[in-house]
Amino acid sequence: MTVVSLGALISSSRPDLAPYYDLRKHLHSHPELSQQESATAALIAAHPALKQYTVYPNIGGHGLAAVLKNGPGRAVLLRADMDALPVLEKTGLPYASKVTMEDNDGVVKPVMHACGHDIHVVCLLVAAELLASVKDSWKGTLILIFQPAEERGCGAQAMVDDGLYDKVPIPDVVLGQHVMPLRAGKSGSRVGIMMAASDSLKVTMYGRGGHASMPNRTIDPVVMAAATVMRLQTIVSREVDPSGVAVVTVGSLQAGQTENIIADKAELKVNIRTIDKATREKVIGSVKRIVKAESDASGVEQSPVIENSSSFPPTVNDADVTMLVQDAFDGYFGDDFDNDLPRVNGSEDYSILGTSVGKPCSFWMIGGTDPETWDEAVKKGRVIEDIPVNHSPFFAPVMKPTIQVGTDAMALAAMTFLT
């Protein structure tokens, strides 16, 4: 089928989206942290959009796969993630989350779908219903993956390690998407590196605690940690090749409980983004060197401990697969699709679903920002200041036209390989 005929089929067969808007509101107001997505997974497994699919629950935790076999042909995998973040929502939406949960460390945290995974789940369910309704127009096997724990970088690998491909066919292509702070209605991708690699480290620096009035009798971990944070900022500016790409962020620094006690330790949570192996190894090595050096400079009696808390591979879009998807999107979305979208320094573990079995991947972005809000920000030159990004407490992708674009993109990309 041509792109024009595929587009016409998708447009004429798209289900009524009203119930799916309600579903999005429900998911948004009932988020669940990584590795705790039990209610979300149960809702998906029971959803009528999957009534023609064989459903495989509880893979790699709360992961879920659904398979629709429809004769001979290629196998196409479509993936959506479903976990939320420990963020206190400030969107003001009538269906804003008020949920709190214990995280994996036993600390009660507010929970929010601050990365749009509720949108991802809804788009894939609509696409599942649409593709099942037009199965007379395609042949092959459709595999849907609803993945847990993307935010921790371990969900895709957990599903693979738990025998995902003993339960479902190995796909010929692996496809996925993400909602981003772009104008709603827009979409884009690129050949090659689409998203950066990410490594997160938990750093514990040990001092000697005591009374705030007697700092000479202590080794102050707050001063030690503060010096470390400042020194870490020089890695990108003074150690990484200016033509390379790296980001080093200290997202958390925790030490002490009150002002008149010098604590005995400080904990830093460090996040690193890179796009090539050499830079990745260099930056991680530099972080470890600086942490040790600052500890030694403080005269510590106990060496610091550095633990890896998460790791994401770079997301690399296969050239052949991506160009086929781009041709389809160009023909369907027209000027609203960008086939050379700038690389994103955010990270994803989705590609493990393909690379673990040597299969090609292609990942694209869809916009979720209200068009009027976006246009006004562009007009004022205030996109950076006024448009909330992923992981912000104000990040709230609009449902229209975002869900329709995400649904159509998923369905069109799948049918590109199934017809």
C-alpha positions in Angstrom: 0.0 0.0 0.0 1.1 3.6 -0.7 1.6 6.1 2.1 -1.5 7.9 0.8 -3.7 4.7 1.0 -2.2 3.8 4.4 -2.9 7.3 5.7 -6.5 7.1 4.5 -7.0 3.7 6.1 -5.6 5.0 9.4 -7.7 8.2 9.4 -10.9 6.3 8.5 -10.3 3.5 11.0 -9.1 5.5 14.1 -11.3 4.7 17.1 -13.3 7.2 19.0 -10.7 9.0 21.1 -13.1 10.3 23.8 -12.8 7.2 26.0 -9.0 7.3 25.6 -8.9 11.0 26.8 -10.7 9.7 29.9 -8.2 6.9 30.2 -5.3 9.4 30.0 -6.9 11.5 32.8 -7.2 8.3 35.0 -3.6 7.3 34.3 -2.3 10.8 35.0 -4.1 11.0 38.3 -3.0 7.5 39.3 0.8 7.3 38.6 3.1 4.6 39.9 6.8 4.7 40.5 9.3 2.5 38.7 9.0 -1.2 39.6 5.7 -0.5 41.3 3.4 -0.2 38.2 1.0 -3.0 39.2 -2.3 -1.2 38.9 -1.3 0.4 35.6 -0.2 -3.0 34.2 -3.5 -4.6 35.4 -5.5 -1.9 33.7 -3.7 -2.3 30.4 -4.0 -6.1 30.5 -7.8 -5.9 31.0 -8.3 -3.1 28.4 -10.7 -4.0 25.5 -8.2 -2.7 23.0 -6.2 -5.9 23.6 -9.2 -8.3 23.3 -7.8 -9.8 20.0 -4.3 -10.1 21.4 -2.6 -12.8 23.5 -1.4 -11.0 26.6 1.7 -12.0 28.6 1.8 -10.2 32.0 4.4 -9.9 34.7 7.5 -9.9 32.6 10.5 -8.4 34.3 8.3 -7.2 37.1 5.1 -5.5 35.9 6.0 -5.5 32.2 3.4 -6.7 29.8 3.5 -8.0 26.2 0.6 -8.4 23.8 0.8 -10.3 20.5 -1.4 -10.4 17.5 -0.4 -13.0 14.9 -2.0 -12.3 11.5 -0.4 -14.7 9.0 3.0 -14.8 7.5 5.2 -11.7 7.4 7.5 -9.6 9.4 7.2 -9.1 13.2 7.0 -5.5 14.4 7.5 -4.5 18.0 5.8 -1.2 19.3 6.8 -0.1 22.8 5.4 2.3 25.4 6.8 2.9 28.9 4.4 3.3 31.9 6.3 4.4 35.0 6.1 7.8 36.7 8.5 10.0 38.6 9.0 11.2 42.2 7.8 14.7 41.5 5.2 16.9 43.2 2.8 17.9 40.5 2.2 21.7 40.0 0.3 21.7 36.7 -3.0 22.8 38.2 -4.8 20.3 36.0 -8.2 19.1 37.4 -6.9 15.6 37.2 -3.4 16.4 38.6 -1.8 13.6 40.7 -2.1 13.7 44.5 -0.5 10.3 44.8 2.4 9.5 47.2 4.3 6.2 47.3 7.3 4.7 49.1 10.3 4.6 46.8 12.7 1.7 46.7 14.6 3.2 49.6 11.4 3.3 51.7 11.0 7.1 51.5 7.5 8.4 50.8 7.6 10.6 47.7 5.0 12.5 45.7 4.4 10.8 42.3 3.7 12.4 38.9 3.6 11.4 35.3 6.1 14.2 34.6 7.6 12.5 31.5 4.4 11.8 29.5 4.4 8.0 29.9 0.6 8.2 30.4 0.4 9.6 26.9 2.6 6.8 25.6 0.4 4.1 27.1 -2.8 5.6 25.7 -1.3 6.1 22.2 -0.2 2.5 22.1 -3.6 1.2 23.2 -5.4 3.3 20.6 -3.0 2.0 18.0 -3.6 -1.6 19.2 -7.3 -1.2 18.7 -6.8 0.5 15.3 -4.4 -2.1 13.9 -6.6 -5.0 15.1 -9.6 -3.5 13.4 -7.8 -3.3 10.0 -6.0 -6.6 10.2 -7.4 -7.6 6.8 -5.1 -4.9 5.4 -1.8 -6.3 6.8 0.1 -9.5 7.4 2.6 -10.5 9.9 2.9 -10.3 13.7 2.4 -7.3 15.9 4.1 -7.2 19.3 3.2 -4.6 21.9 5.4 -3.9 24.9 4.2 -2.0 27.9 7.5 -1.5 29.7 8.1 -0.8 33.4 11.0 1.0 35.1 12.2 3.1 32.1 13.0 6.0 34.5 15.5 3.7 36.3 17.0 2.4 33.1 16.4 -1.2 34.0 12.9 -2.1 32.7 13.8 -3.2 29.2 16.7 -5.3 30.3 14.6 -6.9 33.1 12.0 -7.9 30.5 14.6 -9.4 28.3 16.3 -11.2 31.2 12.9 -12.6 32.3 12.5 -14.5 29.1 10.5 -11.9 27.0 11.6 -13.6 23.7 10.8 -17.0 25.0 7.2 -15.8 25.2 6.9 -13.5 22.1 8.5 -13.7 18.7 11.8 -12.0 18.1 10.8 -8.8 16.1 12.3 -7.8 12.8 12.1 -4.1 13.8 11.7 -2.3 17.1 9.8 1.0 17.1 9.0 3.6 19.8 8.2 7.2 20.5 8.3 9.9 23.2 6.3 13.0 23.9 8.6 16.1 24.2 8.3 19.9 24.8 7.7 20.6 21.1 4.6 22.1 19.5 1.7 19.7 19.6 1.0 18.3 16.2 4.7 18.2 15.3 6.9 15.1 15.2 10.5 14.3 14.2 13.4 11.9 14.2 16.9 11.5 12.8 19.2 8.8 11.5 21.9 7.8 13.9 22.2 8.9 17.5 18.7 10.0 18.6 19.3 10.2 22.4 22.3 10.2 24.6 23.7 7.6 26.9 23.1 8.2 30.7 24.9 7.0 33.8 23.8 7.8 37.3 26.1 7.4 40.3 25.3 7.5 44.0 28.3 9.0 45.9 28.7 8.8 49.7 31.4 11.0 51.2 32.3 10.3 54.8 33.4 12.9 57.3 33.5 13.1 61.1 30.4 14.5 62.8 30.2 16.8 65.8 29.0 20.0 67.3 28.6 23.0 65.0 30.6 25.1 67.5 33.6 22.9 67.2 34.3 22.4 63.5 38.0 21.9 64.3 37.0 18.6 65.9 35.2 17.4 62.8 35.6 16.7 59.1 32.7 18.5 57.6 31.2 16.5 54.7 29.0 19.5 53.6 32.1 21.5 52.8 33.7 18.5 51.2 30.6 17.8 49.1 30.2 21.4 48.1 33.8 21.6 46.9 33.1 18.3 44.9 30.0 19.7 43.2 31.9 22.8 42.1 34.9 20.8 40.9 32.7 18.4 38.9 31.5 21.4 36.8 35.0 21.6 35.3 34.9 18.2 33.7 32.8 19.4 30.8 34.4 22.8 30.5 38.1 21.7 31.0 38.4 18.0 30.3 36.0 17.1 27.5 37.0 17.9 23.9 35.0 21.0 22.9 33.8 19.2 19.8 32.3 16.4 22.0 29.1 16.2 24.0 28.8 15.7 27.8 26.6 16.8 30.6 27.4 16.4 34.3 24.6 17.2 36.8 24.5 16.8 40.5 20.7 16.4 41.0 20.8 15.7 44.7 23.0 16.6 47.7 21.9 15.4 51.1 23.7 15.9 54.4 22.7 16.5 58.0 19.3 17.2 59.6 19.7 20.5 61.5 21.9 23.6 61.7 23.8 22.9 64.9 25.1 19.5 64.0 27.9 18.8 61.6 26.9 15.6 59.8 29.2 12.6 59.4 28.4 11.9 55.8 27.0 13.5 52.6 25.3 11.8 49.7 25.4 13.1 46.1 23.5 11.8 43.1 25.3 12.5 39.9 24.0 12.1 36.4 26.2 11.9 33.3 25.1 12.2 29.6 27.4 11.4 26.7 27.0 10.2 23.1 30.2 8.2 22.5 32.0 5.5 24.5 35.4 7.3 24.9 33.8 10.4 26.3 31.5 8.3 28.5 34.5 6.4 30.0 36.5 9.7 30.5 33.7 11.5 32.3 32.9 8.6 34.6 36.7 8.3 35.4 36.9 12.0 36.1 34.0 12.0 38.5 35.6 9.2 40.4 39.0 10.9 40.5 37.5 14.2 41.7 35.4 12.6 44.4 38.5 10.7 45.8 40.7 13.8 45.5 38.3 16.0 47.4 37.9 13.4 50.1 41.6 13.1 50.4 42.0 16.9 50.6 39.6 16.9 53.5 41.7 14.3 55.4 39.0 11.7 55.6 39.3 8.5 57.6 37.0 6.5 55.4 37.2 6.5 51.6 34.1 7.5 49.6 31.8 4.9 48.1 30.6 5.3 44.5 27.8 3.1 43.3 26.2 2.8 39.9 22.5 3.4 40.3 21.3 3.3 36.6 22.7 3.1 33.1 21.1 3.8 29.7 22.6 3.0 26.4 22.6 5.6 23.6 19.5 5.4 21.4 20.7 4.8 17.9 18.3 4.9 15.0 19.1 2.3 12.3 19.5 4.1 8.9 17.5 1.7 6.7 14.5 1.4 9.1 14.5 5.0 10.1 14.5 6.2 6.4 11.5 4.0 5.7 9.6 5.4 8.7 10.6 8.9 7.7 9.3 8.5 4.2 6.0 7.3 5.6 5.8 10.2 8.1 6.9 12.8 5.4 4.0 11.6 3.2 1.4 11.6 6.0 2.4 14.4 8.3 3.9 16.7 5.7 5.6 19.8 7.0 4.7 18.9 10.6 7.4 16.1 10.5 11.1 17.0 10.8 13.4 14.3 9.5 16.5 15.9 11.0 15.3 16.7 14.5 18.2 17.8 16.7 19.6 15.0 18.9 18.1 14.8 22.4 20.4 14.6 25.5 17.7 12.7 27.4 18.1 9.0 27.5 16.0 5.8 26.9 16.5 2.1 27.6 14.0 1.1 24.9 16.6 0.1 22.3 17.7 -2.8 24.5 14.6 -4.6 23.3 16.3 -4.6 19.8 20.0 -4.6 20.5 19.7 -7.6 22.9 18.6 -9.7 19.9 20.5 -7.9 17.2 17.5 -6.2 15.6 17.3 -2.6 14.3 15.5 0.2 16.1 13.9 3.5 15.2 12.6 6.1 17.7 10.9 9.4 17.1 9.5 12.3 19.0 6.1 13.9 19.1 5.2 17.4 20.4 2.9 17.8 23.4 3.0 21.6 24.1 -0.3 23.5 23.5 0.1 25.2 20.1 -1.0 28.6 21.3 1.3 28.5 24.3 4.2 27.4 22.0 3.5 30.1 19.4 3.3 32.8 22.0 6.6 31.7 23.6 8.3 31.7 20.2 6.9 35.1 19.4 8.3 36.5 22.7 11.6 34.6 22.4 10.9 32.8 25.7 10.7 29.1 24.8 13.4 28.2 27.3 11.7 30.2 30.1 8.0 29.5 29.4 7.8 25.9 28.0 8.0 23.2 30.7 10.2 20.3 29.9 10.1 16.6 30.8 10.6 15.9 34.5 9.3 19.4 35.4 6.4 19.6 37.9 4.6 21.7 35.3 5.1 19.3 32.3 1.5 18.6 31.0 1.3 17.5 27.4 -2.1 18.4 25.9 -4.3 15.6 24.7 -5.3 17.2 21.5 -3.8 16.7 19.0 -1.0 14.8 20.8 -2.7 11.5 21.3 -4.0 11.4 17.7 -0.5 12.2 16.3 1.1 9.6 18.5 -1.6 7.0 17.6 -1.3 7.6 13.9 2.5 7.6 14.0 2.5 4.2 15.8 0.0 2.7 13.4 1.6 4.1 10.3 5.1 3.0 11.3 3.9 -0.5 12.1 2.0 -0.9 8.8 5.1 0.3 6.9 6.6 -3.0 7.7 3.5 -5.2 7.9 2.1 -4.5 4.4 
